[in-house]
Amino acid sequence: MTTYDERASLADLTTTAGRVHRSVEGVIEGKPEVVRLALTVLLAEGHLLIEDVPGVGKTMLAKALARSIDCSVRRIQFTPDLLPSDITGVSIYDQQRQDFEFKPGAIFAQIVIGDEINRASPKTQSALLESMEERQVTMDGQTYHLPSPFMVVATQNPVEMEGTYPLPEAQRDRFMARVSIGYPSPAAELRMLDVHGGASPLDELRPVAHAHEIVKLAEAVRTVHVAEPVRRYAVDLVAATRSHPDLRLGASPRATLHLLRAAKAAAAMAGREFALPDDVQSLAVAVLAHRLLPTAQAQLNRRTAEQVVLEIVRRTPVPDPSAPQWRQGERGQQPPHARGL
């Protein structure tokens, strides 16, 4: 059974997540779904990729999320001449000590903002691989652990833009989710002119949560129960991408794990101690689409990875809410019927 402390942790999670959501939404006008996805990735201990055309607020979203949490923040401006050592750090010989001393790079922060990540070379992009997956940096045989919480929020322009390099497949797979902000509605753009016209709202943004709170909330997310049918449903969705005729590269097992973690975070933010198929469905496009590579024929037919994922979601059978194994969870919890089932 769920203990009182676990229930209190989930209650704290919804309260704290609400404060951060309101803080960020005060800067990013009219995009509550985008802000919610960013919070979901943060609490699921993942990394977020923000992709869109210039000028729609990609960097503003990353900065607003970082400033809403009282933690260390570093910003990396990715350029073609950026070196891997600028990110991870470098060993410098100290003549007084007659030994090498490690100088940490910009990756040693709790929230790292990678601005226009696809303007750097693939070699420099790959410097983030170990840090994002293992939360550590290995230099000259020494391992240096990164602080907790640790999240990379990277922005990138579409590949078709001038002076960009496509992210390597291994790099894209490290990001839990990708989000596109999109253009604001006319009403939101009018409000933006009022709010941003005189001064930047980032200047007045103050932290509404502490880093140690985020660590505890991430631990609370891990306690969310996922019934076996929901786990199987997530596996079926990912497996379908590996055999789809419009895809030459499907999603990896890491994608399945990320999808499940994100679903648990979404359930916790909704105040539930169990995940529903709805949680998996709502996150499928954001978690899976950026990892997939369409075939040449699909590209000629203007079929996007997002369209393929939506098709897979429509075709994949949803778990039966009346099945006994669905109702019998490890915590004795009997979740209600999923919405629309």
C-alpha positions in Angstrom: 0.0 0.0 0.0 1.0 3.6 -0.5 2.5 5.2 2.6 1.5 8.6 3.9 4.9 10.0 3.0 4.5 8.9 -0.6 1.1 10.6 -0.9 2.5 13.8 0.6 5.4 13.7 -1.9 2.9 13.5 -4.8 0.9 16.3 -3.3 4.0 18.4 -3.0 4.9 17.5 -6.6 1.6 18.9 -8.0 1.9 22.1 -5.9 5.5 22.7 -6.9 4.9 21.9 -10.6 2.0 24.3 -10.6 4.2 27.1 -9.3 6.9 26.5 -11.9 4.3 26.1 -14.6 2.8 29.5 -13.8 6.2 31.1 -13.5 7.3 29.9 -17.0 3.9 30.6 -18.6 4.2 34.2 -17.5 7.1 34.5 -19.9 5.9 32.1 -22.7 2.5 33.4 -23.7 -0.2 31.0 -24.9 1.8 27.8 -24.9 0.7 25.8 -21.7 1.1 22.4 -23.4 4.8 23.2 -24.3 5.5 24.4 -20.7 3.8 21.3 -19.3 5.9 19.0 -21.5 9.1 20.8 -20.4 8.1 20.2 -16.7 7.3 16.6 -17.4 10.8 16.0 -18.9 12.4 17.7 -15.9 10.6 15.6 -13.3 11.2 12.4 -15.4 15.0 13.2 -15.2 15.3 13.6 -19.0 16.6 16.1 -21.4 14.6 18.4 -23.7 15.1 19.3 -27.3 13.3 22.5 -28.5 13.2 22.7 -32.3 11.6 25.5 -34.3 12.3 28.4 -36.6 14.1 31.5 -35.2 12.3 34.0 -33.1 9.5 32.0 -31.5 10.9 31.8 -28.0 13.1 28.7 -27.9 15.8 30.2 -25.8 13.3 32.2 -23.8 11.6 28.9 -22.7 14.9 27.3 -21.7 15.9 30.4 -19.7 12.5 30.8 -18.1 12.6 27.2 -16.9 16.1 27.5 -15.6 15.4 30.8 -13.7 12.3 29.4 -12.1 14.4 26.9 -10.2 17.0 27.9 -7.7 20.0 26.0 -9.1 23.2 26.4 -11.1 22.6 27.3 -14.7 25.2 27.5 -17.6 24.5 28.5 -21.2 26.5 27.2 -24.1 26.2 29.0 -27.5 27.0 26.4 -30.0 29.0 27.7 -33.0 31.0 25.9 -35.7 34.3 26.7 -33.9 33.2 25.3 -30.5 35.5 22.6 -29.2 34.4 19.5 -27.2 36.8 20.6 -24.4 34.8 23.9 -24.1 31.8 21.7 -23.0 33.4 19.0 -20.9 36.5 20.7 -19.6 40.2 20.4 -20.0 43.2 19.3 -18.0 45.8 22.1 -17.5 49.3 21.5 -16.2 50.0 23.3 -13.0 53.6 24.2 -12.7 53.5 24.8 -9.0 52.0 21.5 -8.2 53.7 19.8 -11.1 50.6 18.0 -12.0 47.6 18.3 -14.3 44.5 20.1 -12.9 41.0 19.6 -14.3 39.1 22.7 -15.2 35.4 21.9 -15.5 33.6 23.0 -18.6 30.2 24.5 -19.1 28.5 21.1 -18.7 29.1 21.2 -14.9 25.7 22.8 -14.0 22.3 21.6 -12.9 20.5 23.0 -15.9 22.6 23.4 -19.1 21.1 25.5 -21.9 22.5 24.5 -25.3 21.6 27.3 -27.7 21.4 26.3 -31.4 23.0 23.0 -30.7 23.0 22.0 -34.4 25.2 24.9 -35.4 28.2 23.0 -33.9 30.0 20.2 -35.7 28.9 16.6 -35.0 32.2 16.0 -33.1 31.3 18.8 -30.7 27.7 17.7 -30.4 28.9 14.2 -29.4 30.8 15.6 -26.4 27.4 15.6 -24.7 26.7 11.9 -25.1 28.3 10.6 -21.9 27.1 13.6 -19.9 23.5 13.2 -20.9 23.3 9.4 -20.5 25.6 8.7 -17.5 25.6 12.1 -15.9 29.3 12.2 -15.7 32.4 13.3 -17.6 35.5 11.1 -18.1 38.7 13.0 -18.7 42.2 11.5 -18.7 41.0 8.3 -17.0 39.2 10.2 -14.2 35.5 10.3 -13.8 33.8 13.5 -12.6 30.1 13.2 -11.6 27.7 16.0 -12.5 25.4 17.7 -10.0 21.8 16.6 -9.4 19.3 17.4 -10.8 20.9 17.6 -14.2 19.0 18.5 -17.3 20.1 19.6 -20.8 17.7 22.0 -22.5 18.9 22.3 -26.1 17.4 24.5 -28.9 17.9 24.0 -32.6 16.7 25.4 -35.8 15.2 23.1 -38.5 17.8 21.2 -40.5 16.8 23.2 -43.6 18.0 26.4 -42.1 21.4 27.8 -43.3 24.5 26.7 -41.4 23.1 23.8 -39.5 24.4 20.2 -39.0 21.9 17.4 -38.4 22.1 15.9 -34.9 23.6 12.4 -35.0 21.1 9.6 -34.3 22.9 8.7 -31.0 22.6 12.4 -29.9 18.8 12.6 -30.7 18.2 9.4 -28.8 19.6 11.0 -25.6 16.8 13.6 -25.6 13.7 12.3 -23.8 11.4 14.6 -25.8 11.3 17.1 -28.6 8.9 20.0 -28.7 8.1 22.7 -31.2 6.8 26.0 -29.8 5.1 27.2 -33.0 3.8 30.7 -33.7 1.6 32.3 -31.1 -2.0 33.0 -31.6 -2.9 36.7 -32.5 -4.2 37.2 -29.0 -1.1 35.8 -27.4 1.1 37.8 -29.6 -0.8 41.0 -28.6 -0.2 40.1 -24.9 3.4 39.4 -25.7 3.8 43.0 -27.1 2.4 44.4 -23.9 4.6 42.2 -21.6 7.8 42.2 -23.6 7.5 45.6 -25.2 9.1 47.6 -22.3 11.4 45.1 -20.7 12.2 41.4 -20.7 10.0 39.5 -18.2 13.0 37.3 -17.5 14.6 40.2 -15.6 11.8 40.0 -13.0 11.6 36.2 -12.9 12.4 34.8 -9.4 13.0 31.1 -8.4 9.8 29.4 -7.2 11.4 26.0 -6.4 14.8 24.8 -5.1 17.1 22.2 -6.7 16.7 19.9 -3.7 12.9 20.0 -4.1 13.2 18.9 -7.8 15.4 16.0 -6.7 12.8 14.8 -4.1 10.0 15.3 -6.7 11.9 13.2 -9.2 12.2 10.5 -6.5 8.4 10.7 -6.0 7.8 10.2 -9.8 9.7 6.9 -9.6 7.1 5.6 -7.1 4.3 6.0 -9.6 2.9 2.5 -10.4 2.7 1.3 -14.0 0.5 -1.8 -14.5 1.8 -4.6 -16.8 -0.8 -3.8 -19.5 0.4 -0.2 -19.7 4.0 -1.3 -19.9 3.1 -3.7 -22.7 1.2 -1.0 -24.5 4.3 1.2 -24.5 6.4 -1.7 -25.8 3.9 -2.3 -28.6 3.9 1.3 -29.7 7.7 1.4 -29.9 8.0 -2.0 -31.5 5.5 -0.9 -34.2 8.0 1.8 -35.3 10.7 -0.8 -36.0 8.6 -2.6 -38.7 6.7 0.4 -40.2 7.2 0.5 -44.0 7.7 4.3 -43.9 10.6 4.2 -41.5 14.1 3.1 -42.1 15.1 3.5 -38.4 12.6 2.8 -35.6 12.8 3.8 -31.9 15.3 2.2 -29.6 14.8 0.4 -26.2 15.9 3.7 -24.6 12.9 5.3 -26.2 10.6 2.8 -24.5 12.2 3.6 -21.1 11.9 7.3 -21.8 8.2 6.9 -22.8 7.5 5.1 -19.6 9.3 7.6 -17.4 7.6 10.5 -19.0 4.2 8.8 -18.6 4.9 8.3 -14.8 5.8 12.0 -14.5 2.6 13.1 -16.3 0.6 10.9 -14.0 2.3 12.3 -10.9 1.7 15.9 -12.2 -2.0 15.0 -12.5 -2.0 13.8 -8.9 -2.3 10.1 -9.7 -0.2 7.3 -8.2 -0.6 5.2 -11.3 -0.1 5.7 -15.1 -2.9 5.3 -17.7 -2.7 4.5 -21.4 -3.7 8.2 -21.9 -0.4 9.3 -20.4 1.5 7.1 -22.9 -0.6 8.3 -25.8 -0.3 12.0 -25.0 3.5 11.7 -25.0 4.1 9.3 -27.9 4.7 11.9 -30.5 7.0 14.1 -28.3 9.1 11.1 -27.1 9.3 9.0 -30.3 9.1 11.2 -33.4 12.5 12.8 -33.2 14.2 9.4 -33.0 12.7 8.1 -36.2 14.1 8.3 -39.8 11.6 8.2 -42.6 12.5 6.3 -45.8 13.3 8.2 -49.0 9.9 7.3 -50.4 8.1 8.6 -47.3 10.0 11.9 -47.6 9.0 12.2 -51.2 5.4 11.6 -50.2 5.9 14.3 -47.5 5.2 11.8 -44.7 6.6 13.1 -41.4 7.7 11.0 -38.4 5.0 12.7 -36.4 2.3 11.5 -38.8 3.7 8.0 -38.6 3.6 8.0 -34.8 0.0 9.2 -34.8 -0.9 6.5 -37.2 0.7 3.9 -35.0 -1.1 5.2 -31.9 -4.5 4.9 -33.8 -3.8 1.3 -34.9 -2.2 -0.1 -31.7 -4.8 -1.8 -29.5 -5.3 0.0 -26.1 -5.3 -2.1 -22.9 -8.7 -3.4 -21.8 -9.6 -1.5 -18.6 -11.8 -4.4 -17.4 -8.9 -7.0 -17.5 -8.0 -8.4 -14.0 -4.3 -7.7 -14.4 -5.1 -4.0 -15.1 -7.0 -3.6 -11.9 -4.6 -5.5 -9.6 -1.5 -3.2 -9.2 1.4 -3.7 -6.9 -0.1 -1.0 -4.5 -3.6 -2.5 -4.5 -4.7 0.5 -6.5 -7.7 0.2 -8.8 -7.4 2.9 -11.4 -10.5 4.2 -13.1 -11.2 3.7 -16.7 -8.9 5.6 -19.0 -10.4 8.5 -20.8 -12.0 7.5 -24.1 -11.6 3.8 -23.6 
